[in-house]
Amino acid sequence: MNNRVGSSEQHRRGEALAPFWAIMQADLRSLFRSKITYGWLLAAFLLVLVTTLGSRLHGTTSSAVSSGLSDFIYIWSLVIIGLTASSVSSEAGELADSIMSKSVTRLDYVLGKFASRIAYTLICFFGVAAVLVGLALRLETSDYNSLGLFSAILVIALTMVMLTTMGVGLSVAMPSTVMAIVTLLVLWYAMTIFFPVIGLDLLSPGNLLSYVQDIIKGEWTWGNWETVIGFAAISIASTTLSSAYFYMKDI
Amino acid sequence: MGQRIIETENLTKIFGEKLIAVNNVNFAVEKGAIFGFLGPNGAGKTTTIRLLLGLIRPTAGEVRVFGEKMTPSSSNLRRRMGYLPTNPRFPPRMTPIQYLDFVGKLFRLGRAERVERLSALIRSVGLLGDSSREIAGFSTGMLTRLGLAAALMNDPELLIFDEPTSGLDPSGRKSTLELIAELGKEKTIFVSSHILTDIDRICTDVGVISEGKGIFAGSIKEMKKSTRSRVVRLELDGDVQKFCELLKAVKWVVGYTTRGDFGVDITIDPSMPMADAVREVTNLVTSQKLDLISISSSTSNIEDAFMDLLRHEQSRGFLRAT
C-alpha cells in the first residue's frame, strides 16, 4: 500500500516536472545540433593540442592547465556570451505561440532554459578540460596536486556557470538579442579587466586566473573562498532576479 | 443559461500607460458555442486572446476560463485549451513529429498517448509526407495545419483560433472553416477574424470589438436584427432609370439610391413588413420586364450589420468627444 502511494506521488511529481524537462531537453538537443557547437569544440580541442604540445619542452602541468583554462575566460567566453544571451530573446516570436500557450508555467520555461544552458556550458567545458588535463599530465613536468587540479577546474566551471546565468538572465530582461549580447560583453570584460583596477579583484575572473596555477599546486586561500562565494552569489542572483522578472512580464 | 466556458469582466489592458488595447470588455462564451470575435485590424482581438490564455496580465478586470480566474500560472487551465495563433511560428529546426511530441510533453501526456495522438493528427492534417522535414521550409498553409495539430494535441475542451484563415488560399480557407465547424460539434470554440463571411458561415454567437471596446455580444441573429436598416438591394439588367421613376410613386418606398449602372438600394417604410416589400419589389421588376441579377436585404448581410455597429460606435464616440 505504502509503495503504491509512494509510486503515485512520484508519478505526480514526474508529471509536474514534464514541461521543465521537455524544454530543457529540446533546448539541449538544438544546441548540440548547432554548427556553432561543432566549430567551438573543434577549435577548442585544436587550441589545447597546439598549446600543450608547443610548451612540452619547458612547461609544467600547472602552467599548461592554467593556460588552457584561461582560454575559457578570454576566448571561449565569447561563444558562451553569444549562445546564452540569445537563449530567450531569440525565441521571442515563437515563445507565446508554440510554448507558453501550452500547459507551461513561467518558471517551467525560464528554469528549463537556465538548466539547459548551464548543462551545455558545463558539458563543453568539462569535455575540453578533460582533454587538456589528459594531455598536460602526459606531456608536462608534473607539479600538481590532485585536489588542487580538481579545485581549479571546478572554480573555472563555476565562473562559466556565472557567465551563463548572467547571459540567460540578460536574455530574459533585454528586449533584443543584440542588446543582451552587447550588455553582457561589456559586463564580462569590465569584470575581467577593470574590476581589479577599482579594487573589486575578488569578483574578477581575470584576477582569478593569476591564482589558478597556485590552486593547481594545492595552495588554497581564504581569498579563493571569497571569490567562489562571490561568483556563486552572482549566479544565484542572476537566476532569481531574471526568473522573477520573467514571471511578471507580458509575453 | 448554459455553462460559461469563458467570461470576461471589465477586461482592460493598457500597454505602457499609453495604449489602451482592450477597454472594459465584457462577454461570455457558453459551452458548445462557436463564438466569433469580430473586429477590424488593430481592434484588440489578439490582445484579448493573449489575456484569455494568461500570456499577459489584465491592467483591470479579469478573465475566467472554466469558471476559474486565468493568470500566467494557470497551466492547469491551459491544459484544457488549444490555441492556434495567426501565422503560427515554431522552432524551425524541429520536424513536425518532434514538435508535436514536444507539445505532448508540455501537456504532460505519457509516451504512448503522445505517439498515438501525434500519428493520428499528422495524418489528419495532411502532413504525413512532410513529417520528417524541418519546419523551416514549410509554407503558410503547412504551418497553419501544423498549428492546428498542435492545438488539438491535448484533445482540448476549448479551442481558440486567432485569424485561422489568414494567408490561406481559397481551398485552404474552405477546408479550415469546415474543420472548425466539425470541431464545433464536440468542443467550445472561440475564433477571431476580420473576415465577416467566415464568421457568418460557422459561428453561433458573436462579439464585436472596435478600438479596444466591446460594442456587441450575442447571437448572430440578434446582431443582424439589432442593426437592420430595412434596405432591399437589387442588381438589374435593363432600364434602371425607368424603374427608379416608378419607385417614386410607391408609397412604402422611403427613398432609393443607385449603385453604378445596375444597382439600386431601396429603403422601405418601417410600417411595411420586409417580406411583403421584397415580394412587391420583385413584382415590380417582373412587370417592367427587367432581368433580376440579384436581390438581397441588408438585414441578411453580416457585413452591413458589422459596419452599422462600427458606424454607430464611431458616432457615439464623436458625440462623447463634443
Interface residues (C-beta under 8 A of the other chain):
Chain A: E15 A16 A18 P19 W21 A22 I23 A26 S30 R33 G93 E94 A96 D97 S98 I99 M100 S101 K102 S103 V104 T105 R106 D108 Y247 D250 I251
Chain B: R50 L53 L55 I56 R57 P72 S73 S75 N76 R78 R79 M81 Y83 P85 P88 R89 F90 P91 R93 M94 Y99 F102 V103 K105 L106 F107 R108 G147 A150 N154
